Amino acid sequence: MELGKSIGLTIGKATRVAFGEALRDLGNDDPSIVVVDADLNNSTRTDIFGKAHPDRFFNVGIAESNMVGVAAGLAASGKQAWCASFATFVMSNAYDQLRMSVAFPKWNVKVVGSHSGISIGEDGPSQMGIEDVSLACSLPEFVVVVPCDEVSTRAAVSALAALDGPAYLRTGRPNAPVIYQNASEWQLGKASTLKEGSDLTIVANGLMVGAALEAAAALEKDGVSVRVLDVHTVKPLDVDTLAKAARETGKIVVVEEHLAHGGLGSTIALALAAVQPVPMRFVNLGDGFAESGAPGELLEKYGLNYQNVVKAARELL
């Protein structure tokens, strides 16, 4: 996988690894933090926390619904509970428990969906979380965050830990391009303007931020001034920054590693239709499953690359 290569971005750690390290560090200072995993801790990287704080780490086995129930119980007893599994397992298998045991009582449970999107590669469609953002946004009271690199992931973990209430954090399997130099550049609930521009805005989050920056660089060679936004916080959405971009650039392309319905594009379109409607294009997974294959090859086959973002932008221009 070579996202960001064309513009010289450094490839850093996977966001799942950055999550595990950040959670361990938070646990060093806060004894109320507990972690529950469903037998995938060496993949979700909660094992990093577990090795440092074994008395506050609980592996419930391959039982995601039970994991969420245990996390809710720990939160009800005054703990800050984090639970993690593959995105598709925790959001799809345990949705009812998330709805009734976490969202409804507003417990302080942070849910982490690892191995999101099709970039997990060879594991195949049964393990690809491609609808998880939609499901998470459908849960009342949930904050939903999709960081793009190791720096923003650490910032997101700290921000969510300071938040008293339920949240969903999406992390990925592959090593990701480094977008942020300092955690202070990232703010929960506030879209990050990574590049200014006046002709068009490209919006992305997660692994697709690298593709958005590559597309912007390619378009600028043709004289197109492109603004790039990292909308990492899908809920609550930073409508003000998006409306400003729509008003000032007049066109928006949204790229995400997610199904078309219910993800970042749907959320932005719904918001802008009410305050600042503009022509939009969407680069996503459409309405179907992917397949097993090498991560880079899958991203290419399903159009999650900067070339397809450029194509969508040129349609608008």
N, C-alpha and C positions, 0 to 999 in steps of 0.2 A: 504494500500500500504506500502510495507516494503523494498523498494529499499535502499540499504546501510546498512541494519540491520545486515547482517552477518559479517560485518567488523567494526561495532560499530559507524557508522556515525551518527552525531546528525541531527535530522530533524528540519529544520528551516522554515522560512516563504515561502509561494508561491512566485514565481518570479513576478506574477502580482501585489502582494501586495508591494514587494520591489520596483517595477517600480513606483507605485503610490506615495510611500513615497519619492523616489528619485526625482521625478518630482516636487512634492510640495516644496522640499527643494531648488531645482534649481530656482523655481519660486520666492522664497523669495529674491533671489539675482539678478535675471534678469527679469525686467519688460517687456521685449520683448517676453517672452514665453507666448503663448496662447494654449489652449487645446480645441479640438472639439471631441465630443462623439456622438454616434448614439443610445442613449437611453439605454445603457448598463453600465453606469458609475459605478454602485455599483458592477458590475462583473469585468470589466476591471480595476477597482480601480482608474480611473481618478477622482472619487468622492473625493478622498483625496486631490487632487489639487483644485477641485471645491469648497470645503468647506473653504480652505485657501485663495483662490483668485477668488471669485465668479464673479468679473468684467472681468476676462479673461478666463472664462469657458463657453462653448457654447454647448448645447444639441440640435441637429438638428432633433431628433426623429429617427424612424426606417427608415433611408435613407442613406445607406452607401455611395452611389455614390455622393449624395449631400454633405455629410460630407467631402469627399475628395476634392470636388470642393471648399467648404468654406475654408478648410485648405489651399488650393493652393492660393486662393485669399488673405488670411491673410498673407501668406508668400510673395506674390507679393507686398504687401504693407509694407514690411520690418519687419514683425514679424517672430519669430521662432515658427512654428506651429506644434503641436503634435496632431495626431488624432488616435483614438483607437476604436476597436470593436473586436468581435470574429474573430480569424484568417481567418476562412473560409468565413465570411461575407465580411470583408474588402478586402481580396485578390481576391475572386471569383466574388462577386457582383460588385465591384468597379474597376475591372482591367482596363477597358478602360480609366476611369478618372485618375487612377494612371499613366497610360502610357502617356496620352496626356496632362494632367494638372499638373503633378508633374515631371515625368522622363524627358520628352522632353524639358521643359524649365529649368530643374534642380533646381526647387524651394527648399527652405530649409524647407521641410516637413518631419517629422519623423512619420512613420506609425507603430502602435503597434498592433500586432495580439495576442490577449489573447485567453485562452482556446484552445490551440493548441494540436494536437495529439489526441489519443484515451483515454488518461488519464483523460479527462473531465468526463468520465463515463456514468452515466445514461441519459445524454442529448441526446445521440444517434448520428448516423452517419450524420444527416443533419447539426449538429453543430460542427462536428469534423474537425479541420483544419489539413488535412493530405497531402495536396499538396501545402501548402502556401509557403514553402521555395523555391520550384521549380518556382513558379510564381514570387516570389520576385526577385530571381536571374535572371529571364528573363527580368527584367526591366533595361534598360540601365541607368548607373550612380548610381544605388542604392547600398548602403552598406547593407549587410544582416548579422544580429547577432542573435545567439541563446544562451543566457546565461543559466547556469545550476543551480545557487543557488541565494540566496538573495544578497550575497556579490558581485558576478560578475554582477548581474543585476544592482546594484547601480553604479558600475564602468562603465558598458555599457551605461547607461543613461547619465552619465557625459561626456563620450567620444563622444557620438553621438551629444550631445548638443554643443560640441566644434567644431563639423564638420559642414561646410557650404555646405549643399547639402542634397539630399533625402536619407532616410534610412528605413530599416524595422527591427523591434525588435520583436522577438517571445517570448511570455511569456506563462506560464502555470497555470492551476487551482490548482493542489494539492500542499501541502507543500512539499518542496524538501530537500534532504540531503545537509548539508553544506559541500562544497568542499574546498572553499577558506577561509583562516583566515584573509586575508587583501586585500583590493582592489588594493594595489600596485602590487600584484601578477598577475594581469590581465591587458592585453594590447590589445587594438583594433588592429585587423589585424595580431596578433601574436599568434600562437597556444601555449597553455600552456602545458608544460611537467609536468604532475602530478606525474609521476613515471618513473624512468629509467629502462631499460631492454635491453637485447641483442638478445633474441630468436624470439621475436614476438612483433608487435605493435598493440594495440587496440586503435582505434580512436572513439570518441563519442562527442556528445554535448547535451545540454538540460538535461532532466531528465535521459537520458541514461548514463551520466557520472558516476553516482553511480553504475549502473550495470557493467560498464567497470571496475571500481576499484574492485568490488566484484569478477568479473571473473579473474582478474589478481591475486588476493589473492588466489583463488582456484587453479589456474594453478601453482602458485609458490609452493604450497604444494607438487606438483609432480615434482618439480625441474625445472620448466620452467621460464626463466627470461623474464618478460613482461614489455614493455614500454607502458605507457598510455598517450594519448594526448587528451586534450580538444580543439577541433577545433571549437570554439565558433563563430569565424568570417568566415562564409561560402563564403562571397564575400566582399572584395578581399581575396582570399585564400592564406594562408602562405605556398607556394609551397616549399620553402627552408627547413623548418622544417620537412615537410612530406617527401621530397626527402631524407633527412638525415636519417629519421627513416626507410625508405624503404631500403636504402643502408646498414644501419648498422644492421637491424634485418631481412631483407629479406622476411618478410611476414606481411600482414596487414589485420585486421578485422575492419570493420566499422559498428557501431551500431547507429541507429537513430529512432526516433518516427515519421516516415514519410514514404510515398510511396517510392518504389524502384527507380522510374524514376525521375531524376531531383533534388534529394536531396543531402545530404552530400556525400554519397557513389558515386553517379554519378559524382559529381564535382571532388572528389579526384581521381577517376579512370581516368577521362579525363586528369587531370593535370599530374599524374604520368606516364601515357602511353607515354607522350612526353619526360620525363626527366629521370625516374627511374622506369620502369615497374617491378612489382613483383607479385607473387600470392596473390590474395585477396579473402576475403569472406565478405558477407554483411548480416547483421541482421537488418531487417526493416519490414514494413507492406506489402511488396510485391505489388500486383496489385489489390487491392480490398478494399471495405469498411469494417468497423468493425460493431459493433452493440451496443445496449444499455446494460449496465451492470455496476457492481462495478468496479472502476478503477483498483484495484489490480488484479481482476479476468480477466479483459480484457487484461492487460499486459501479464498475464500468458498465456492466450489462444492464443494470437498472437505472442508469443515467444519473447517478449521484456523483457527478464530477464537475469540474469547473467549465468544461466545454458545453455541457448541457445548460448550465446557468447562463453562460454567454448567449447561447441560442435563445433562451427565454427572454433575456434582456433585449436582444436585437428585434424580437417580435414586437416588443413594446415600443422600441425606438423607431 
